[in-house]
């Protein structure tokens, strides 16, 4: 449904996007995830037709809509857009807002479409209310319904939940996913909130410095990051020093791990192993000792920061009904299904993933 091939966009001397390519199949929900200023919103503006690429091509449903020489007008692309601030008309009711883009439809068809969407977003009882009478989440659902009303081929959502509190964002993201799947609409979302992205998307892309560094499933992005930036940006984790050995193994302070890798690593190479909080388990029978130095209560689990004997820092999730005493020696062991290794290019102990040391790393080996 959507294809971007080698798209580049410049504003003056500043290159915002560089050789940006992705493909989104019909009926799928994609999400671009990245820090502020990475170029995510520019991608949406190019697809919608608000900006024109300096190089590369954009196609919707197999039809080219933009390249460096020509661009199809935005209103002819059949692309809907949901903005960060909802942009509802304050003088129109909920039903009138939804019907705004259906002015050329026949009256009966327009009424039927509005009623169907009111039912879909569960706001039938609010049809005659005005936007100021609705909550933030209700306003966002109305904005979504208005964008869906003309049956666009593609829907773009620019940070649609950023003005809502974190608990509501994730819940509304799941609700929006249900609505989009019901309507069988292909959608591309931009956000910086990982939980929101995981709740709604079929495919996720991490964007930094105007480039798409990985386009994958949420599972693949979290468990098989293709480089260190993705590993640090998506989820939480720590990097544990290790040594690559013969027979495709990595030796670490927590034990020796089997790994499948390419030939760029040689026995004796220093590496860093990515460990997620769910890769470690409390086990008093284990000979490996750690000390919990910090704890964050997260409802069903407590996330512990652990210091190993070497001083290295790792993270561990543990059931909250069985709290562990801080600063006491506990046994831990690895229970990981995905071993992701990065070649280390300078010496030193690596701490928690949030501790960005001023060191350089070569691209990762996803094992």
Secondary structure, DSSP 4 states (H G I P E B T S, - for coil): -EEEEEEEEEETTEEEEEEEEEEE-TT-EEEEE--TTSSHHHHHHHHHTSS--SEEEEEETTEEEE-SS-B--GGGTTEEEE-TT----TTSBHHHHHHGGGTTS-HHHHHHHHHHHHHHTT-GGGTT-BGGGS-HHHHHHHHHHHHHHT--SEEEEESTTTTS-HHHHHHHHHHHHHHHHHHT-EEEEEES-HHHHHHH-SEEEEEETTEEEEEE-HHHHHHS-SSHHHHHHSS--EEEEEEEETTTEEEETTEEEE----TT--TT-EEEEEE-GGGEEE-TT-S-EEEEEEEEEETTEEEEEEEETTS-EEEEEEEGGGPPPTTSEEEEEE--S--EEEEB-S-S---BTT---S--BPPPEE-
